[in-house]
Amino acid sequence: MADTKITRRSLLKSGAAALAAIPVLAASGRAFAAVNAALRASMKYQDKPNDGKDCAGCAQFIPMPGKPLGGCKIFPGDDEISPKGWCVAWVAVPK
C-alpha cells in the first residue's frame, strides 16, 4: 500500500499553484471572448431578426435546454446567441 500522507508543505505548494493559475485562466477567457466579438462583428451579428429570419430558424443555431440563449456552430464557445438574433451566415433549417 502506498503512503498517501499529505504534508502541509505539499498542500501549500498545490494551493499556491492554483492561485497562480487564476489570472492566466481569466486572461485566456477574455482573449477568447475578444475573438468571438471580432467574429460577431465580421458576421454582422445582431440581437434582432432580419426580414423575418432569426437564429432559431437557422441550421447553425444550437439551442440550450433550460436557457434563454443558445450557441452557434459559426461562433465556437459562444453560448450567448439570441434565438431572435441574426447574422450573414444564416441558413434555413432543412425541412
Buried (B, 14 or more C-beta within 10 A) or exposed (E): EEEEEEEEEEEEEEEEEEEEEEEEEEEEEEEEEEBBEEBBEEBEBEEEBEEEBBBBBBEBBBEEEEEEBBBBEBBEEBEBBBBBBBBEBBEEEEE
